[in-house]
């Protein structure tokens, strides 16, 4: 494996770099330069078969390790990733265009915190639960197929990988074919850290050739997928044939609800920053800003001043806040939505199309006002730096608008009365809500309602996604013996 020219000629399966079954390659492009920076194998069903077989073979040993032993392995992985964090950040900037500062602090910094959280969790003794005469224990679900997206390639991988490995599962990972280089670097780090063979396997490829065989595979016990709602429907349908567990983290169209008594300046500034983070390629982005109708113009002036700081530019420059979109196709999709917004009658307050760098897949900050809550730009996930400002008349209407899309992933409420904001947050049909700009918590459950997905990631809830729950009924004679709970702990100490 050669990192200097970002050429990956092999797949990582069973603790070894192996030749793929097909000579076909997938080009990896730098979206800022429009240059091909590497190639990865176009994995096929035969490659998936080999990876699943390796993961299945590794499962008995890995799942039988004690929590402390798995913690040590994950700690070694954390140490290896920490040592190469700059290389990982640079790789992510090159393959998907994240500005260097964001690549370091979020694209790599957050996965490191997530990984460490599972190390700490495993080092805390798990107490067996007693329910009546039953001992309730958790066990790893088995072989996990992890399919991850391009927008946060390492973070979305670690959300699955760290939790699955902590639970005692083994993993076959199919990264996005658009940004796969970071996955191969992670595999090299895992290999160097001494992760046992077959515990983590990486097969690159597109959805039909590699992703679908993974989802369909009889020996895969669970699929954890992050991506579009359209692709998530396909994954769910294919997985149903083998009745495997499915966790889906899908799209969003999150609302930033600014109540009349809120600090408007803070709410709008933070809202703009949230919408434009990662060039708007964030599933949790607050792309709908709901403001009192009589304060819309004031909010727009604040938004324009905030957006002016997001000048599209070279993502390797530490000063750059807004990098390119990941591909020409994604740029064209965003540009099409801007046209749709104009045609719908929304007021284009800031046009992100003029004055862009001559090379790279850029779209500048774009702000629409007077947006109809039922219009396409307010209902569909654009996945670009496009903000829809929607005026509302009263709080009930604001809640109806916020809940009025097929999604339910994230959101925000702003008010000078925190208790009032909390009450409104409870009314929002969404998986997480930030009050007054509260920070993201990687120990809390992350996931969506409705078409935003099924299941949760991060923290204890993310861990439990990869566990089966077993009830062991104990006979009365055993219940009467002293130390019955302790014997139950000993019997399950190597499981989940």
Steps between C-alpha positions, in 0.01 A plus 500: 500500500649832393373820659734740322311482173176391667488187290334207671535185295380254760209431732543448872353161587584259780789712625673502160517718191358276228456535126143583396306258282466758223760721332248786488590814692308799631654844459510730801484868416605809694192728475705815546743429216282269286803272473505124552706437813466126536336173409340226708374155401147464366404222736261227388278240664792256514699751705210550735476121542865481605466790742184361660667159536795667674272694734299187577816304578629775729175542690526212751838614633425874497160464668648274768758758609434678825383859496843604629676317217282663235559835671875449465465432127284808447743709706783386271290602200440839664872545558579410139239739362621777730853464366377528142219749552666765282538251215139392542375860499702579186362189331142602575564853374642358178228245433187698591601863537450568870690816603815416694375644827176303484684186390724518806247604764186317386579247228780346710465654846145379557568137396792491743269610782241243395757221494631598842146503640464131418839421653379662821164322481666160469721571800193540718365169622163407354253397768263214411134594533253294694133511405304267724658157464678598176854612434499747207827510307625661181695317231653625172270478201772340284647605166416862415496650153580873530425722200619857547462832314745750356409815694654399836688189389693426818241621748216295355732201486609537862141539619441148372840336535582605857157402633489172308849393606430602858190280499705203374393508136726473197462737206507506120521863390392630161602869487357748253666464162522881485719534811652159583864591568449575869354151552813337361717720718289395800548135402877551492487665842289213637744248353800676651317520835473123509126466461441125455465373144147508362359731765500796259488449122478763226357441151462804277250509217173650384154423633378245245826304476618500863236660722206287394686166528598605853141582593368178351765272649364211706790514745463871577294538816451877487532788258581848629455753219544876478396679183206636309141407578464362148794263549382417851168375364691270266717368784196432716321316222800280416575422864143383557564184296736367766315662793821661626514795732524837328606841634448791262632854545349692210414850384374808677337838450548647842328811631663777702204641694574852619231606747398868535688551828825345377833676461450545126862585422638190670229273362550611142881501511519151646226387263693620195819333623313174556344510154830572325718254694672255266361698203150407614573131450379405846189293565425693820541846343238755606403585144165654596515814714159578650469863613210717619354668191548850643873435556584330171675801346707555812596132499598519134742786561670301775508191278657689211775638722568153641503333158745758366772334710457175306697572186548190281867415481786254513419245772869455583519866608444514878295819457245340264156439650318383189653234279365342182215257470616142472444451126378656181175305535441639850578854385258467210232366734536804726495740206182335376336555839592868490317523166205314651492744789496802269227343286289432810480870579736503797705819534868440422674723754849360447598323178786255541564454128702805388867568574608146572855360468567395138592145599316279745139404568402809692169660591502804724265570792144534373208644696133498407236702686118485502528127437177305473525219760348259246738589215766257384791699643330484841404133475790324325856448620727713280831408666669826416553850643139609448292654780121546485365773728134434579285760680234386747214675679484322835662218693249235400560578134877481556464153651274389214755622244789338687316167506368541146761303303549122462820525704581522869872493570603818680389852582543799725291727722605844619333693783602718794284268712679164503203319653280631221757394242507153657120478475513590130786254444283222643239581234744454211485155338872460459782291644700784654444867576756760606380775732668841466796357312586223746797291379479156341531216752666187362385299803132564429292295253506625141237400245177599340125470481302408190701508176813611685560144602478216747728441799750709694875561495751620763518428870320219676211504255741460208666208677167327562414516128765232448378277782248224534309476829464160661287399798627205706235366735649382829348218708384586853778291654768710330329825597523402864876445482726787610701658218253409221545841334878469517492163327287655229757772453779246466300304243453806280825687559626426149176580323400849393 
